[in-house]
Amino acid sequence: LFRRKKTVQQIYNANYRFAKPPEKPILKAIPGDGKVTLFWDDRAEKTFDAFYQRVNFEGYRIYRSTEPNFIENKIITDAFGKATYRDPIAQYDLVDNEKGLHPIDVNGALFYLGNDTGLKHSFVDSTVQNGQTYYYAVSAYDKGFTTINIEGSFEGIPPSETTTILKQDINGIVTSDINTAVITPTAPAAGYVPPQIQSFQGSGPGTGKVSLTILDPDSVKNFRTYRLKFSENSIYHNAEIPQYSLINISSNDTLINNAKLIGGSIQTAVKNGITIDIKNDTTVSIDFDNSKWINGNSNYIVQVGFDSRFQAAYQGRRIFYPADFEIQITEPGMGDLSYPSSTFSQPIQSNIIIKNITDGNDHQQFIFRDENKNTLFDDG
């Protein structure tokens, strides 16, 4: 009775408004030989929550059961021994530092937000047996809400999760919802040849990783060519959140238009039976393993990096720029003119040439600090 009174009081304090979970993702399940492939759309990620007045989506949970009510998954109990939360077989959440156990409990039970894994829109279950019927559900959940009161304690609302409903009539016939499925894995017919990706070619200076996976063979369209295009508007091509588009060149249809690559790693929604995994590279850093002499030799020990002695002088002007550079040491006076290091300095006719290999610039501007005033790149 006390617990019910507390719940009613929370509803009253919220002015009878209720937080709502995100939209249910639309799930499709494909049976295979000893496996089941699940994939779903991204509609839940765009749900605007009127209670929170923002998009509050956080992640997806995948459940599997051998009975339609998912009772065997509900094994996480509260402080009173009542089954409260279900244990998923997989979970994908945003990379947003909203992770671990949510601090607002339900009678002592805490909701697990995930571990910043990054979002995916597919899951392949390879632990199934042919001929056995399985029940699957993909739920979407939000971040909930937390605040700290004047006593230093957490207050708020635990995460909300979509329902996962499978209805079974008196004859045992099961009807699924848009985010649930009933599936029986089985071996393919003899002679079946699945569709294949014929070739994949990349161009440009990008160093991230892209991989394609066929999840829905029946939806793959024959003899189609696609282009995955990345774009961003920063001057030095080092934006933290670039955009990507997927274009069907054969039909001139844009399947994904300027979607944001958030968190550095994503999996696209399934388009024409295919999903794409994109992993952005890390922030720009020096590749020490490949920074070395190519032609000639020298007894100089070369260190590549930013000299901390000049940090104050170039603060705010230093840019982490993703490119490969080649430094050539030539005869005295045969190099390029350096860029003035300050308002009062003069260009120096050096003995070095710097090429930007990535951008095809054979004469990259540079600052040359000539400590011994001999216009040479040497130990002075």
N, C-alpha and C positions, 0 to 999 in steps of 0.2 A: 504493500500500500504506500509506503514511504517513497519507493522508487517511482511509482506512478505519479505521486504528488509532485515529485521533483521534475518529471518530464512535462507535466501540465504547466508548471510554473515557467519552464523554459519556453514553452509555446506562447504563453501569455506575455513574457518579456520580449519576445520577438514580434509582438503585435499581430499574432496569428499568421505570420508569414512563414513559409517553409522553403528551405533550400531544395532545389531540384537537381537530380543527376543530369549529366549530359544526354544528348540524344543517343538512342541505341544504334550501334553500328550495324550495318547490313552485312550479314555473314553468308558466305558460301563455302560449302564443304565438298571436297572432291575425294572419292575413294580411290585407293591405289593398292598395289600388291604389298601387303604388310605395312601400310602407312595410310594416314589420312591427312590431306592438305586443307588447311583452313585459310581463308583470306577475307578481309573486310574493308569497308570504305573508311573515309576520314571525316564523315559528317559530324561525329561527336566532338571533334577538335574545334569546331566552329560554333558550338552552342553558346549562346549568350544567356547568362543566368540573371534573371530579373531581380532575384533576391540579393545577389552579390554585386549586381550592376557591372559585370565584367564577364569575359570568357574565363571560366574557372576550371577547365579541363586539365586533367593530370596524366591519365594513363589508361591502359587496357589490362584486363585479367582474362585468362583463358581457363575454362573448366572442362573436365571430362568426367563422365560417370557411366556406369553400366545400368543405371536406372534413371527415369526421366525427371525426378525431382531434385537431383543433385544433393540428396541427403548425405551420401557417403563423403562428400566434400566438406560438409559443415562440421569441422572438428575443432575449431578454435572457440574456446569457451570463455565466459566472463568470470568474475570473482565468485559467482553463485553457482557455477557449474553448468550454466545454460549455454547451449551451442549458439554462437553469435555470428561468427564470420566463417567463410569457406576458404579452404586452402587451394589456390590455383596451381595448375601444372606449369604455367608460364605467366610472366607479367612484364609489360613494357611501359616505361614512363618517360616523361619529358626530362631532358637534361637541364634542370633549373634549380638544383640544390634543394628541392622539396623532396626529401627522401627519408627513409627510416620509418619509425612508428610515429603516427600522428599523436600529438600530446593530449588530445581530447578523447577521453575514454567513454565507452558505453558499458557502464557497470563494471569497470575494470578491464574490459577488453579494448585493445588498441588496434586501429586499422593500419596496415602496412602500406606505405605510399610507393614503395619501390626503391631502387638503388641508382637512379639516374642512368638507366641502361640505354636510353634513346628509344624513340618510337619505332615500331614495326607494324606492318599491316598483314602479316602472314605468320603461320606456324605450321610446321610439319611434325606430326606425331608419328614416330617410327617405333613405338612400343606397343602396337596393337596386333591382334591376331585376326587373320582372315576368317570371315564367317561370323565373327562376334559383333553384335550391334552395340554401338557407342552413342552416347548423347553428349553434345558439345554446346558450349555457350561462350560468347565473348561479351564481356561487360565493359562499360566505360565508367570511370569514376572521376570525381573532381578533387580539388585540393582541400576542401573543407575551409574552415576559418579559425584563426587563433588570435587572441590578444592577451595581454598581461594586465591584470587588475592592479589596484593600488597596493594590494598585499603581496604582489609578486607571483601570484599563481596564474596558471593558464586558464583562460575561458574561451569558449567558442563553440563551433559546430564540427562534429566529425565529418569525414568525407562521405559524399552520397554516391551510391553505385546503382547502375541501371538494373532493372529486373531481368531475370533469365527464366522465361516461362516455356514449359512444354506441357500441353494439355493431353491427357489420355482419357478416352471415353470408355464406356463399360465393355466395349468389344476389344479394348486394348490398342485401338488405333491412336497414334500419337500425332498431334498437330504442333508444329513448331512456330515460334515467333521469328521476327526478322533477324534476331541475334542469336538464335539457337538452331541446332541441326541434329538430325538423326541419320547415322551413316553406318554402313557395313563394309569394311574393306574387303577387297576381293582381287584375285589375279586378273590381268587383262586377257582379252580374247587372243587366241593363237594367231600369230602373224601381225599383230598390231605394232605399228611403227609410230612412236610419238614424234611430235614436231621438234625441230631443232633450230638453233640460231646459227645461221650460215657463217657469218663473219662479224667481227666487231673491230672498228678502227677508231683510234683517238688522234686528235691533233691539238696543237697549242701547247703552251708551257705549263699547264696544270700538272700537279703532282699528287692529286687525290686519287682515290680508288673507286672504280665503278664496276659493278657486276650485275648481270641480267639472269633472271630465273623464270622459267616457265612454270606457272602454278596451275593454270587452267588450260589444258591442251585443247579442249573443244572450242575455246574462244580465240585461239590463235588464228590470225588471218594469213593465208599463204602469200608468199612473195611480196612482202611489205618491207619498206625501208624506213627506219626511224632516225631522228636526230635528237640527241640530248645536248642542249645548249646551256652554258653557264654564262651569267652576266652579273656585273656589279658596276656601280658608278663612281667608285673612288678613284682619285687621280693616280695612285700608285698600285692599283689592283691588289689591295690587301684588305678588303672589307671583311669584317668578322662574320657577317651574315650575307653571303652571296645568294643569288637567285638561280633557279633552273627551270627550263621549259622542255617538254617532250613533244616533238612534232612528228606526225606521220607524213613523211615526204611523199609517199605514194598517192595519198588522197588530199594532201595539203591541209590536214586537220591538226589543230593544236589540242593535244590531249591533256597537257599540264601547262599552265601559263604562269610564268614568273612566280613560282612557289619559293618560299624562303627555306634555305638550308640552315635550320636552327639546331644548335647543339653539336654540329660537326659531323653527325652521322644520322642518316634517315633511311627509311625504306618507303618507296612510293606506294600509293594505292595501285591495285592491279588494273592495267590498261591493256585491252585486247589479249588478255590471258597472261601478260608478262608483268613482273614487278622488277624494280631497279633498286639496288642497294648502293647508296652514295656515301662515301666517307671522305670528308674534307681533311686535308693535311693539317698538321699542327701549325701554330703561328710561326712566322718567319724566323729562322735561326741559321747560324753558320754551319755549313756542312764540313766539319773538320776532316772527315775521312777522305774527301775528294779535293781538299785544298792543298795543293802540292805543286812542285816543279813538274812541268810537262816536257820541255825541251831544255837542253843544257844542264849545267849543274853549278852549284855554288856551296861555299862553306858557311854561308849565312844561315842562321836559324830564323825562319820566318814565322811570325805569329800573326794570325788573322783575328781581328776583333776590334772592339772599340776601346781606345786608350782613355782610361779614367781621368788622366791628367787634363784632358780637354773637355770633360763632361759639362762643366759650367759654360764654356765658350759656345758649345753647340746645342745646349739644352733647348728643346722645342724645334730644332731644325733637323734632327736626326730621324730618318724614316726607315722602318723595317721594310725593305723592298725585295720581293721574291724574284731574284734573277741570278744568272751565272755570269761571272766576270772573269776576264782574262787580262792579266797584267804582263805587259812585255817590257823588258829592260833593254834599251837600245844604246847606241853610241851617244856621247855627250852632244847636246843640242839637237838631236834627231827625234826627240819625243814631242809630246803635245804641250801646249801652254796650259799651265795650271789655272784653276779658278782662284781669284783673290780670297784669302782666308778672312779678311776683314775689310772695312771701309778704307783703311789707310794703307793696305798692302798692295803689291803689284803682282801681275801674273809672272810666272817663272817658266822660262824655256827649259823644260826638264828633259830627262833621258828616259821617260817612261810613257807608254801608251796603254790606256785602259779601254778594253772592249766590253760592251754589254752583249754577251752572246745570245741571251734570251730575246732581246728586242732588236738584235741586228744592228746595233749602234757601234761603229768602229772607233769612235772618238768620244768616249764618255767623259763628261766633266768631272774633275777631281780637285781636291785641295791638297797642296804639297807644302808641308812644313819643312823648310830647308834650314835646319838648325845651324849648320856650319857654312851656309851661304855659298856653296860651290855648285848649285843647280843640279846636283846629282843625287840619285837614289842610292845611298850607300850607308855605311855605319855612322855617318855624321848627321 
